Structure formats: structure tokens, C-alpha cells
Amino acid sequence: LLDGDGSVLGHTLLANGQQAHARGRYRDLIRPVFEARAASFILAHNHPSGSPSPSHADIVATKQILRISRALEIDFVDHFIVTQRSVFSMKRAGFL
């Protein structure tokens, strides 16, 4: 969660565990942004498999979150996929 200057306001853990994928509602992801009065946010999740490549579901979710955040006038800065050895940026890859 970031303020208007890009400074970190805080973070929120949305899911934890050994799930093959996280299920949830987009409003549960956006709610902490509003509660913190954040101007923007960064999303990150891990791939325990070790491959930082986004899945089809990762790409679809990123695009949907981008549409929602634009409609709500919140800047979705990036979506990172993290492994033990690397980080994949959805923005750098052109998905944002």
C-alpha cells in the first residue's frame, strides 16, 4: 500500500499456505487499499514451484485487477511473482 508520493503505508497478507492457487474476491484485495487511504498498491505472490513465469490465471487476474483499479482511480503499480531465486514483474512483461 503506497501513498501519493509512492511511500509505503503498510502491507496486507491476503492468503497464506500451501495452496496451488489462491481464491478470493477482488473486493477483498481492494478493501485494504481503501482502508489505508492508499493512492496505489503493489500485488505480490509466490510460486513455490520455482518458476516465476505467470500462469494463465495470473495473467487473467492481473488484467481484471487492473480494470477494477482503473475504474476506482487507484494506481495498480505492479504485480510481482516471487520465487526463491527470482522475481517476475507483470508490468515489465507488458501485462500492466
N, C-alpha and C positions, 0 to 999 in steps of 0.2 A: 504494500500500500504506500503510495507516494503523494506528497503534497504538490502544490502548483509549481514549486521550484525543482521538483524531482528528488527531494529529500525523503528518506524513508520515515514513514509514520509508524510502521509496525508490520506484522505478518499474521497470517491466519492459517492454521492447519485444517484442511478440508477433509482429508481422508488419511488413514494410516493402516498399514497391514500388508499382507502378502497377496493382495488381490491381483488377478490378471488384468483387471480394468476397474476403474472407479466409476461408480454410478452415482448420479445425483442430479439435482435440478439446477439449472442455470441461475435461478434466483438465489440459491444457497451460496453460489460463488460470488454473486454481485452484492448481496446483502452486506458483507463486511466492508466493502468499498464505501457504501453509503453511511454505515455506522461510524466509520473513521473520518468521514467527510473528505475522503481522498479524491484527488483530481485524476489519478491514474493508478494502474496496477500492473504487476508482472505476475504471470502464472508460471509455475514450475511443477513438474512431476518427474518421477524416476522411472527408468526401465531397468529392472533388476537383471534382465537377460544380458545386459552389457552392450546391446546395440542401441545407439542413440537415434536411429532412423525412426521417423514418425510413422505410426500405423495409419491406416485409412481413417480409423475412428479418431485419432489425434488430429488429423487434418480437418475432418468434418467438424469436430467440436471447436477447434480454433476459429474456423470461419464463422460458426454460429455465434460464438462469444464475441467476435469482432463486430458482427452485425448488431448484436444487442448493445454492446458498449457504445457504438456509434450513435444508436438511437437514443441512448441515455446521456450522451455527451460526456462520456468518460473515456479517457485515453487508455487503450489496451497496448501497453508498451512492447511486450514480447511474451512469448510462451516458450520456456526452456524445457528440453528433455534432458535429464541428467543421468549419467551412468557413473560407475566408479572412476572411469578414466576420461570421460569427455562430456561436453555439453553441446546440444544441438539447439540452435536458435531458429524458431519458426519465422521470425522477422527476416533474418539474414537469408533464409531459404526462399523468401518471397511469399510466404503464406499470410503475412500481415502487411 
